[in-house]
């Protein structure tokens, strides 16, 4: 992003920085390779954030590692103790520094008007890019390639090689999406958005920034997303919108952050200078406008004919009112029912019939991920079909929930989950899903990150979309935090587990808010990087 300038984004601190053994295949794979046994312990890098462990529980540093994209902080000093070497000894050639570590400690300066990085030594950055390429060549797993490609895109962007940066950014996003990991995808999206911003492709850049900024991400990462989105708005002359993003970044950061404050002050000074010259620019856009969301026709009841039809965004009739009942459009299709029929039929946004009433569906659910749950008795035996009425998952479930990122909650005796092929990924043995997030939302099944809170025997635990039990059902209360799990004893006391389910904060706090403040304190001691 033009005005924004910061090094690379990040990955969880538990991820090894070194690349796996070399193989000739470097294509995007749907199944990333796991780190080999004996992989080195992860260190802080442009893709990791490690909290200072002072007073923290064992494992807190790894658990609280969170991707971020803030500006680097301190440039390493010169060689240590250079004068202490014996005069007669030939100076040993220092090993080449790891390029990720170098970027994580790089000291950037920003132009007061463009808000972009000032490059003092282009050759040094080119050398870093070359070393990133050396690390990338033997890497075959999607996690490593996503990280290194997007870091290389960052360096190429700063050097002004926007064609190379764009190619690396797009490929990095493809690898990140193959991992299915929310944070990794968000980081790759934001880095690519930054490149698009510098290229002047603002609509696509702003859309990616908005898509990346999920409420399920850590606040500090979201704060940086807003900072970068604000700089993109600055480049476009959208100064009110830019200030809104900068304000949101400061709100999310919460704890004192001198670097963010300094960057924000620099940005606001630049905004005020521009405003004095030409005004505040366009009125802020809505989220739907930025995300370029298509707005389908909406159900509208005609008092004249006592039937349902659909109206377009201008309020004009798009589909004639001829239905006794009509559901909203989802995935480009909607279920409707005619007065003379008890069963539902499926139409597209032009009103064309896709599945007729003769299919016999008394119960229907909205399409999601290309599939919908339907039932011929309206009470059970739910099966999943596609938009051509092909049965993808045969009947057999007593209750179901919509698909979300490829997984749906289902009940057969107990609650579990299936993927889009019908394979049971979580055994149906739980009393229910009670997925609550710290932002106050409740999710019907799995979060975008692929986590769900399940209940068994009156106690709650956490599972992922692969069926792995992360936290056994043993807690009266449980809420998903962006970097941890908040647990309560049912008597008003709260604590936290890390993302591996290990103890992080003792259950001795009177409220969830106190535990969240403690987590913020642990995270606040780090110097995150882009």
ZIGITA-V579552 format. One record per residue. N is the residue number from 1. BURIAL is + if it has 16 or more other C-alpha atoms within 10 Angstrom, else -. D_CENTER is the distance of its C-alpha to the mean C-alpha in whole Angstrom. Layout:
<<N BURIAL D_CENTER> <N BURIAL D_CENTER>>
//
This chain:
<<1 + 18> <2 + 22> <3 + 23> <4 + 20> <5 + 21> <6 + 19> <7 + 19> <8 + 16> <9 + 12> <10 + 12> <11 + 11> <12 + 12> <13 + 16> <14 + 17> <15 + 17> <16 + 20> <17 + 21> <18 + 24> <19 + 23> <20 + 25> <21 - 28> <22 - 29> <23 - 29> <24 - 30> <25 - 27> <26 - 24> <27 - 23> <28 + 19> <29 + 20> <30 - 18> <31 - 19> <32 + 18> <33 - 21> <34 - 21> <35 + 22> <36 - 26> <37 - 28> <38 - 29> <39 - 26> <40 - 26> <41 - 24> <42 + 21> <43 + 22> <44 + 21> <45 + 19> <46 + 17> <47 + 15> <48 + 15> <49 + 16> <50 + 19> <51 + 21> <52 + 25> <53 - 26> <54 - 29> <55 - 30> <56 - 26> <57 - 27> <58 - 27> <59 + 23> <60 + 22> <61 + 21> <62 + 19> <63 + 17> <64 + 16> <65 + 15> <66 + 12> <67 + 10> <68 + 11> <69 + 13> <70 + 16> <71 + 20> <72 + 22> <73 + 24> <74 - 28> <75 - 29> <76 - 31> <77 - 35> <78 - 38> <79 - 39> <80 - 40> <81 - 44> <82 - 45> <83 - 48> <84 - 49> <85 - 49> <86 - 53> <87 - 54> <88 - 56> <89 - 52> <90 - 50> <91 - 47> <92 - 44> <93 - 42> <94 - 39> <95 - 36> <96 - 33> <97 - 30> <98 - 27> <99 + 25> <100 + 22> <101 - 24> <102 + 26> <103 + 23> <104 + 21> <105 + 25> <106 + 26> <107 - 27> <108 + 26> <109 + 28> <110 + 27> <111 - 30> <112 - 31> <113 - 31> <114 + 28> <115 + 26> <116 + 25> <117 + 25> <118 + 29> <119 - 30> <120 - 33> <121 - 33> <122 - 32> <123 - 34> <124 - 32> <125 + 28> <126 - 30> <127 - 31> <128 + 27> <129 + 26> <130 - 29> <131 + 28> <132 + 24> <133 + 26> <134 - 28> <135 + 25> <136 + 23> <137 - 27> <138 + 27> <139 + 23> <140 + 23> <141 + 20> <142 + 16> <143 + 15> <144 + 17> <145 + 18> <146 + 14> <147 + 15> <148 + 18> <149 + 18> <150 + 15> <151 + 17> <152 + 20> <153 + 19> <154 + 19> <155 + 22> <156 + 24> <157 + 22> <158 + 24> <159 + 27> <160 - 27> <161 - 27> <162 + 24> <163 - 25> <164 + 24> <165 + 21> <166 + 20> <167 - 21> <168 + 19> <169 + 16> <170 + 16> <171 + 17> <172 + 15> <173 + 12> <174 + 14> <175 + 14> <176 + 11> <177 + 10> <178 + 14> <179 + 12> <180 + 10> <181 - 8> <182 + 4> <183 + 4> <184 + 7> <185 + 6> <186 + 4> <187 + 7> <188 + 9> <189 + 9> <190 + 10> <191 + 13> <192 + 14> <193 + 14> <194 + 16> <195 + 18> <196 + 19> <197 + 19> <198 + 22> <199 + 23> <200 + 24> <201 - 21> <202 + 20> <203 + 19> <204 + 17> <205 + 16> <206 + 15> <207 + 13> <208 + 11> <209 + 10> <210 + 10> <211 - 8> <212 + 5> <213 + 6> <214 + 5> <215 - 8> <216 + 7> <217 + 6> <218 + 10> <219 + 12> <220 + 13> <221 + 10> <222 + 9> <223 + 13> <224 + 13> <225 + 11> <226 + 14> <227 + 16> <228 + 15> <229 + 15> <230 + 18> <231 + 20> <232 + 19> <233 + 21> <234 + 24> <235 + 24> <236 + 25> <237 + 27> <238 + 25> <239 + 26> <240 + 26> <241 + 22> <242 + 22> <243 + 23> <244 + 21> <245 + 18> <246 + 20> <247 + 21> <248 + 18> <249 + 17> <250 + 20> <251 - 19> <252 + 16> <253 + 17> <254 - 20> <255 - 22> <256 - 24> <257 - 23> <258 - 26> <259 - 24> <260 + 21> <261 - 24> <262 - 26> <263 + 24> <264 + 24> <265 - 27> <266 + 28> <267 + 26> <268 + 27> <269 - 31> <270 + 30> <271 + 29> <272 - 32> <273 - 34> <274 + 33> <275 + 33> <276 - 37> <277 - 37> <278 - 36> <279 - 34> <280 + 31> <281 - 30> <282 - 28> <283 - 27> <284 - 24> <285 - 22> <286 - 20> <287 - 17> <288 - 18> <289 - 20> <290 + 17> <291 + 15> <292 - 18> <293 - 18> <294 - 21> <295 - 23> <296 + 26> <297 + 29> <298 + 29> <299 + 32> <300 + 35> <301 + 38> <302 - 42> <303 - 44> <304 - 47> <305 - 46> <306 - 44> <307 + 42> <308 + 38> <309 + 37> <310 + 34> <311 + 33> <312 + 31> <313 - 30> <314 - 33> <315 - 34> <316 - 37> <317 + 37> <318 + 35> <319 + 37> <320 - 40> <321 + 40> <322 + 42> <323 + 40> <324 + 40> <325 + 37> <326 + 33> <327 + 30> <328 + 27> <329 + 25> <330 + 22> <331 - 21> <332 + 24> <333 + 27> <334 + 29> <335 + 31> <336 + 34> <337 + 38> <338 + 41> <339 - 44> <340 - 46> <341 - 43> <342 - 42> <343 + 39> <344 + 36> <345 + 35> <346 + 32> <347 + 32> <348 + 30> <349 + 30> <350 - 33> <351 + 35> <352 - 36> <353 - 36> <354 + 34> <355 + 35> <356 + 38> <357 + 40> <358 - 42> <359 - 39> <360 + 40> <361 + 36> <362 + 37> <363 + 34> <364 + 30> <365 + 27> <366 + 24> <367 + 23> <368 + 19> <369 - 18> <370 + 21> <371 + 23> <372 + 25> <373 + 27> <374 + 31> <375 + 34> <376 + 38> <377 - 39> <378 - 36> <379 - 36> <380 + 35> <381 + 35> <382 + 31> <383 + 30> <384 + 28> <385 + 29> <386 + 27> <387 + 28> <388 - 32> <389 - 32> <390 - 32> <391 + 32> <392 + 29> <393 + 29> <394 - 32> <395 + 33> <396 - 34> <397 + 31> <398 + 32> <399 + 29> <400 + 26> <401 + 22> <402 + 20> <403 + 18> <404 + 14> <405 + 12> <406 + 16> <407 + 17> <408 + 19> <409 + 21> <410 + 25> <411 + 28> <412 + 31> <413 - 33> <414 - 30> <415 + 27> <416 + 24> <417 + 22> <418 + 22> <419 + 21> <420 + 21> <421 - 25> <422 - 26> <423 - 26> <424 + 25> <425 + 22> <426 + 23> <427 - 27> <428 + 28> <429 - 29> <430 + 28> <431 + 29> <432 + 26> <433 + 22> <434 + 21> <435 + 18> <436 + 17> <437 + 15> <438 + 16> <439 - 15> <440 - 18> <441 - 16> <442 - 17> <443 + 16> <444 + 18> <445 + 17> <446 + 14> <447 + 11> <448 + 8> <449 + 7> <450 + 11> <451 + 13> <452 + 16> <453 + 19> <454 + 22> <455 + 26> <456 + 29> <457 - 32> <458 - 31> <459 - 29> <460 + 25> <461 + 23> <462 + 19> <463 + 19> <464 + 16> <465 + 16> <466 - 18> <467 + 21> <468 - 20> <469 + 22> <470 + 20> <471 + 22> <472 + 25> <473 + 26> <474 + 28> <475 + 27> <476 + 28> <477 + 25> <478 + 22> <479 + 18> <480 + 15> <481 + 14> <482 + 10> <483 + 13> <484 + 16> <485 + 18> <486 + 20> <487 + 23> <488 + 27> <489 - 30> <490 - 31> <491 - 34> <492 - 31> <493 + 30> <494 + 27> <495 + 25> <496 + 22> <497 + 21> <498 + 19> <499 + 16> <500 - 19> <501 + 21> <502 + 23> <503 + 25> <504 + 23> <505 + 25> <506 - 28> <507 + 29> <508 - 31> <509 + 29> <510 - 30> <511 - 27> <512 + 23> <513 - 23> <514 - 25> <515 + 23> <516 + 20> <517 - 22> <518 + 23> <519 + 20> <520 + 19> <521 - 23> <522 + 22> <523 + 19> <524 + 21> <525 + 23> <526 - 21> <527 + 21> <528 + 17> <529 + 17> <530 + 15>>
//
